[in-house]
């Protein structure tokens, strides 16, 4: 596949790059606007509401730091 890209004309490479960037933007927007906003987030060892989660507060331990 790399050979095909290298042999492609300048215009084709430009269109492929624009298509790739467009696809990345579309994926980002889908994740951003269709992702879950109502969830529980682990923040410094405590579960914090993000939005209005329908699920109850998690009963598992929330680590203070991942590092």
C-alpha positions as CSV (number, residue, x, y, z in Angstrom):
1,X,0.0,0.0,0.0
2,X,2.9,2.4,0.8
3,X,4.1,1.9,-2.8
4,X,0.7,2.9,-4.2
5,X,0.8,6.0,-2.1
6,X,4.3,6.9,-3.2
7,X,3.4,6.3,-6.9
8,X,0.2,8.3,-6.7
9,X,0.2,11.7,-8.3
10,X,0.5,14.9,-6.2
11,X,-3.2,15.6,-6.6
12,X,-4.2,12.1,-5.5
13,X,-2.0,12.4,-2.4
14,X,-3.5,15.7,-1.5
15,X,-7.0,14.3,-1.8
16,X,-6.1,11.3,0.3
17,X,-4.6,13.5,3.0
18,X,-7.7,15.7,3.0
19,X,-9.9,12.6,3.2
20,X,-7.9,11.3,6.1
21,X,-8.1,14.6,8.0
22,X,-11.8,14.8,7.3
23,X,-12.3,11.2,8.6
24,X,-10.4,12.1,11.8
25,X,-12.5,15.2,12.3
26,X,-15.8,13.2,11.8
27,X,-14.7,10.5,14.3
28,X,-13.8,13.2,16.8
29,X,-17.2,14.9,16.4
30,X,-19.1,11.7,16.7
31,X,-17.3,10.7,19.9
32,X,-17.7,14.2,21.3
33,X,-21.4,14.6,20.7
34,X,-22.6,11.0,21.0
35,X,-20.3,10.1,23.9
36,X,-21.6,9.6,27.5
37,X,-21.8,12.9,29.4
38,X,-23.6,11.4,32.4
39,X,-21.2,9.2,34.2
40,X,-19.1,8.9,37.4
41,X,-15.5,10.1,37.3
42,X,-12.7,9.1,39.7
43,X,-11.2,12.3,41.0
44,X,-8.4,12.1,43.6
45,X,-9.8,9.0,45.3
46,X,-13.4,10.1,45.3
47,X,-16.3,9.3,42.8
48,X,-17.6,12.6,41.4
49,X,-20.8,13.0,39.3
50,X,-20.3,14.2,35.7
51,X,-23.7,15.3,34.5
52,X,-26.6,13.3,35.8
53,X,-25.7,9.7,35.8
54,X,-28.6,7.2,36.0
55,X,-26.3,4.5,37.4
56,X,-25.7,4.5,41.2
57,X,-22.3,5.6,42.6
58,X,-19.7,2.9,42.0
59,X,-19.0,0.7,45.0
60,X,-15.5,-0.2,43.8
61,X,-12.5,1.7,45.2
62,X,-11.4,4.8,43.3
63,X,-7.6,5.1,43.2
64,X,-6.1,8.4,44.3
65,X,-3.5,8.5,41.6
66,X,-2.8,6.4,38.4
67,X,0.9,7.5,38.3
